[in-house]
Amino acid sequence: MPLNAPVPEHPIDPFSADLVEGVARVVAVKGDRVWLEPELTSSCGGCAASGLCGAKGIGTAANRLEIRRFELVNAAQLVVGERVIIGVDGRALLKASVTAYALPLVIMLSAGAVAQNIAQSDGVTMIAMASGLAFGLLLARWIARWLSTRGQLAPRFLRRADAEEACKISSLES
């Protein structure tokens, strides 16, 4: 979340039925800001497809975690090495996934369908699909930036983690 991002319109309620929690470790403290890295789950890199997903080799776990560092306000006076629980609104995850995946795909397929219907040419259809994908990715980037500026995609500090605590989805129904 940018340093000057406003508080979201609907702040995350820690007792919300759709709050997704994750464990992160404090890696740096700078003034009133704290830098966190998400912890890997025990299954990351341990499956049969780990060689294909980048869990080993150039995309090692350490490299991927460094890229995924994020910053929060250090209101709880956290120290380096401490494990904390962060939360993200489930609706924010849905918005982010629809923006990143569904929107570009729908625009690409729609552009291809319209081009095929009008031009009846595979070459024109392929160009329209590539153009639709490029436009969809640009639109997704703009929407993601807008959501981030509004503070909707930012994780929130919930509490300090217990020694055995792992990631989970909070639900009042369960």
C-alpha positions in Angstrom: 0.0 0.0 0.0 1.4 3.4 -0.9 2.5 5.6 2.0 -0.1 8.2 1.1 -3.0 5.8 0.4 -6.2 6.7 2.1 -8.0 4.4 4.5 -10.3 2.1 2.6 -14.0 2.9 2.5 -14.8 -0.3 4.2 -11.9 -1.2 6.6 -11.3 -4.8 7.2 -13.2 -6.1 10.2 -11.1 -8.8 11.9 -14.4 -10.6 12.8 -15.5 -10.6 9.2 -16.7 -13.9 7.8 -14.5 -13.7 4.7 -11.1 -12.6 6.1 -8.2 -14.5 4.6 -5.3 -14.7 7.1 -1.6 -15.3 6.4 1.6 -15.6 8.3 4.4 -13.1 7.6 7.8 -12.4 9.2 9.2 -9.0 9.9 12.4 -8.5 7.9 13.0 -4.8 8.4 11.9 -1.9 10.5 12.4 1.7 9.3 10.9 4.5 11.4 7.2 4.0 11.7 7.1 1.4 8.8 7.7 -2.3 8.9 8.7 -4.6 6.0 7.2 -8.1 5.9 7.7 -11.3 3.9 5.0 -13.9 3.6 6.0 -17.3 5.0 5.9 -20.3 2.6 3.5 -23.1 3.4 5.0 -26.6 3.9 3.7 -27.7 0.5 5.5 -25.0 -1.5 8.2 -26.7 -3.6 7.2 -30.1 -2.3 4.8 -31.2 -5.0 5.5 -33.2 -8.2 5.2 -30.0 -10.3 7.7 -28.0 -8.3 10.2 -28.1 -11.1 7.7 -26.5 -13.5 6.4 -23.7 -11.2 9.7 -22.0 -10.4 10.0 -23.4 -6.9 13.6 -24.4 -7.7 16.3 -22.9 -9.9 16.2 -19.3 -10.9 12.9 -18.6 -9.1 14.1 -20.0 -5.8 11.9 -19.5 -2.7 14.2 -16.8 -1.4 14.0 -14.8 -4.6 10.2 -15.1 -4.8 9.8 -14.0 -1.1 12.1 -11.0 -1.6 9.9 -9.9 -4.5 6.8 -10.4 -2.4 7.9 -8.1 0.5 5.4 -5.5 1.5 5.2 -2.6 3.8 2.8 -1.7 6.7 2.6 0.9 9.3 4.3 -0.3 12.5 1.6 0.7 15.0 2.2 -2.5 17.0 5.9 -1.8 17.6 7.0 -5.0 15.8 10.7 -6.0 15.7 12.8 -7.8 13.1 12.2 -11.6 13.2 8.8 -11.5 14.7 6.0 -13.6 13.1 2.6 -11.8 12.6 -0.8 -12.6 11.2 -1.9 -10.4 8.4 -5.4 -10.3 6.9 -6.8 -9.5 3.5 -10.5 -9.1 2.8 -11.8 -12.0 0.7 -13.7 -9.6 -1.5 -10.4 -7.9 -2.3 -8.8 -11.2 -3.4 -11.8 -11.8 -5.6 -11.5 -8.3 -7.1 -7.8 -8.8 -7.7 -8.2 -12.2 -9.4 -11.0 -11.0 -11.6 -9.0 -8.0 -12.6 -5.8 -9.9 -13.3 -7.2 -13.0 -15.0 -10.8 -12.8 -16.1 -10.9 -9.3 -17.5 -8.0 -9.7 -20.0 -9.3 -13.1 -21.0 -12.9 -11.9 -21.6 -11.7 -8.9 -23.6 -9.4 -11.1 -25.7 -12.1 -13.7 -26.4 -14.7 -11.0 -27.2 -12.4 -9.2 -29.6 -11.6 -12.5 -31.3 -15.3 -13.5 -31.6 -16.2 -10.1 -33.0 -13.3 -10.2 -35.5 -14.1 -13.7 -36.6 -17.8 -12.8 -37.1 -17.1 -9.7 -39.1 -13.9 -10.6 -41.1 -14.2 -14.4 -41.3 -10.4 -14.5 -41.3 -8.1 -16.4 -38.9 -5.3 -13.9 -39.4 -7.6 -10.9 -38.5 -9.0 -12.9 -35.6 -5.5 -13.6 -34.2 -4.5 -9.9 -34.5 -7.8 -8.9 -32.8 -7.2 -11.4 -30.0 -3.7 -10.2 -29.4 -4.9 -6.6 -29.4 -7.7 -7.5 -27.1 -5.3 -9.2 -24.7 -3.0 -6.2 -24.7 -5.8 -3.8 -24.1 -7.2 -6.1 -21.3 -3.8 -6.3 -19.6 -3.5 -2.5 -19.7 -7.0 -2.1 -18.4 -6.3 -4.6 -15.6 -3.1 -2.7 -14.7 -5.0 0.5 -14.4 -7.8 -1.0 -12.3 -5.3 -2.7 -10.0 -3.5 0.6 -9.5 -6.8 2.3 -8.8 -7.8 -0.4 -6.3 -4.4 -0.2 -4.6 -4.6 3.6 -4.3 -7.9 3.2 -2.6 -6.3 0.8 -0.1 -8.5 -2.1 -1.0 -5.8 -4.6 -1.8 -3.5 -3.9 1.1 -3.0 -6.5 3.9 -3.7 -5.4 7.5 -1.9 -6.4 10.7 -4.2 -8.5 12.9 -2.1 -9.9 15.7 1.2 -11.5 16.6 1.5 -15.1 15.6 1.8 -18.1 17.9 4.7 -20.5 17.4 2.5 -23.1 15.6 0.1 -20.8 13.8 -0.2 -21.2 10.0 -2.3 -19.7 7.2 -6.0 -20.1 7.3 -9.3 -18.6 6.2 -11.4 -17.1 9.0 -15.0 -17.9 9.0 -17.7 -17.3 11.6 -19.7 -20.2 10.2 -17.1 -22.9 10.8 
